[in-house]
Amino acid sequence: MDYQRVEGAREYVARLEHGRDWRGQIEAFAEEEGIDAAFFYGLGAVQDVTLMFYDQDDQEYESITFDEPLEMTPAVGNISWFDDERFAHTHAVLSREDGTTVAGHLDTATTFAGELYVREFEASLEREHDPVTDLDLWPV
């Protein structure tokens, strides 16, 4: 395992705006606050969701769209640099009205309501291509 010790810096709580993209709001917030590395938790409700699943054999993302109201129970992720932009790497568990769940890598979701906790690190992390997985990962 590769690792790097980081110190905590600023902490934030936020309410996401209704009708805007969940992950896009986190990325815009990180840009506005100059956050180069962070971890976050979020909860709330969304609709018009696109989740992605990484096929480890084909080394490609497959996406699936859900056009229904879903509870975000929760979203977790991190913020770092990717292709010269701040990127909110987000995974989500989403609950349906009947209690069943879907989960995966969150690509897009229209926010109905959302609350977020963000803890910034005193570090800067930029994703780099990993040839073994064909993913862009932290180079710690």
Buried (B, 14 or more C-beta within 10 A) or exposed (E): EEEEEBEEBEEBEBEBEEEEBBBBBBBBBBEEBEBBBBBBEBBBBBBBBBBBEBEEEEEEBEEEEBEEBBBBBBBBBBBBBBEEEBBBBBBBBBBEEEEEEBEBBBBBBBBBBBBBBBBBBEBEBBBEEEEEEEBBBBEE
